[in-house]
Amino acid sequence: MPIILISLLLALGLTGPAAAGPLDGPGAPQALVCSACHGFAGQSQSNTMPILAGMAPWYFKKSIQDYAAGKRTSPEMEPYAKQVLQFGVDDMAAYFAGQKRTASPVKLDSAAVERGRAAAVQCTLCHGVSGKGDPAKGVPDLTGQPPGYLRHQMLLFKADRRSPGDAQLKVIKALMLTIPDEQLADLAQYWSSVR
């Protein structure tokens, strides 16, 4: 083959299969829509947005379905959740589950983490000692999420604004009513610190 033809083929990348890039897998191109808020590959850099990387597919799918149906109210998330359902929630859930979660970059208060560690025993009944949850019971992993996000979710449970009317969440909502708001911040700091 003449040198010019080989050079042209190399330049055009037509000499063989191209190496897979970070957006070549199922669900990856669709997941780009989530990047604006949740960071590239679901690695949120925000204190208020959850990290999607490493999230269990069952929980991602349930959350998306609940947002899309208005069961988990969020004017911001509802239209995106509907879009995710159209794009293919299974592929996107698998994509995010396959991303290695990195630690939240949010700076933690070591004193709050220690206070939260002592208070976290009440969370372990459902979420387990490790905080990793119980998929069989529909209990998600709390660990490593940004503390601002965790605290906000606990406040929503406490005010019955997270999934209002969901009978499966009555126990957690009753528990949240017994926890002072300042202790919720400590719990959020602790669970954010757990890897």
N, C-alpha and C positions, 0 to 999 in steps of 0.2 A: 504494500500500500504506500503510495507516495506520502512523503513527510507532510505536505500541505494538507492532505485529507485527514491524516492522523491528528494533526494540530487542530483542525476544524472540529473533528469529532470530540476531542478532549475539551475544547472551549465550549462546545454546546452540551457537554455532559452526556453524550450519546454512546459512550464506550461500555456501559454496563449499568447495573442498578445503582441508583443514588443511595447514599447512606440516609437512614431515617433521621429526621430532625425532630425537635421537641413538639412540633405541631402536626406530625404525620399520623399519629395514632387515632383510633376511633374516639370521638368526643373532644379531641384537642382543639380543632378549629372552632367548634361551637362554644367551647369554654372561654374563648377570648372575650365574649360579651360580659363575662363575670369579672374580668380583670380590672375594670375601672374602679370597682369598689373592693374586691377581694384580693387584688394583687395577681401578678402573673403566676400561673399554675396554682392559684388558690392560696398563695403565701401572703396573707394580709399583713400589711405593715401598720395598720391602724389599730387604735385602742378600742374602737367601737364596732369594727367589722370582723365577723368570724373568719377563722382560717378554714378553708375548704380542703386544703391538701391533707391527705391521709384520712379524710372523713369516711366513715363506713357507708357503703352504697345505700343500705336500707334507710339510714337516717337522712342522707342527702335527698333521696327520693321522697320520703315522707314529708320533709320540710318543704320541698318544692311543690308537692301536691297540696299541702295545707295552705301555703301562700297563694297558689293559683286559685284555690276554691274559696279563699277569704276566711278560712278557719283560723289561720294565723295571720292576724291583720297587720298589713304593712303596705301603705300606698306606694312606697318605693319598690318593694319586692314583687308585688302582685303581677304587674305587667311582665317583668323579667321571668318570673316563674312560669307564666303562660307560654312565654317564648321558649323556655327550656323544655317544656313538655312537647312543643312542636319540633324542636331540634332533635330530640331523642334523649330523654332523661336517663335511660339506662347507660348509654355510651358516656354521657357526661359524668354520671355517678362513678362509673368505672375509671374514667380518666382521673378524677380528683382522688379517688381511693388509691390510685397507683402513684400519686405524687408523694414523695417523702416530705413529711411535715418538718419545717424548721421552727425553732423556738420563736415565739412572739418577741419582737424587738422592744416592746414596751418595758420600761424600767419598773422594777418591782420594789416595794418598800419591805425590807427584811423584817421589820417589827410587825407589820400587817400580815406578812406570810406566816409568821410564828403564831400570831393570835388566830389566824384562820385555820392553821393546822389543828389547834386545840378544839376549835368549834366544828371542824369538818366531820367529826364522828357522826353527827346527825345526817350527813349526806350519804354516808357509806351504806346505810341500810338499803338504799336503792341503787346507788352508783358503784357500790363495792369499795373495798378498802383502797384500791388503786385509783378509783375515780374513772375507770375505763368503761363503766356502764354494763348493761346486760341486754344484748340484742334480742334474746328470746322474750324478754319482757318489754321491749321497746324503750329501754333506758339508754340514753346516749352517753358517750365519753365526754367528760368535762375538761380533761387535762389539756394544758398548753394553750388554751384559747386566751385571747386578750382579756385582761381583767375588766376593762370597761364594758366589753360585750357581755361577759358573764354577769356582772353586777346588774346591767340593764335588764337582762333576761329574768333574773331573780326578782327585780322590782316589778316587771310585767306580770310574773306569776302571782306575786303578792297582791297586786291590784286587780287580778282576774282579767288582765288585758292580753295575756298570752293564751291563745286558743280558748277563748271564753266558751263555757258550756261543755268542754271536753271532759267527760266523766272519768277518763283514765288519769287526768291530772288533778283530781280533787285532793288527793293526799299531799302532793307537793305544794299545792296552793295553801292548804291548811297549815302545813309546816312553815311556809314562808311568812305567814301572818304572825308566827311566834318569834321570829328573828328580827331584832332591831336593825334598821337600815345601815347603821355604822358597822354592824357585824357582817352584813352582806358584802360590804366592801372588803373586809378581811378575808371572807370565804373566797371571793373572786380572786384576790391576790394569791391565796394559797393554791387554788386549783390551777391557776395560770402557771404557777411555778412547777407543778408536777409534770414530769415527762413520761 
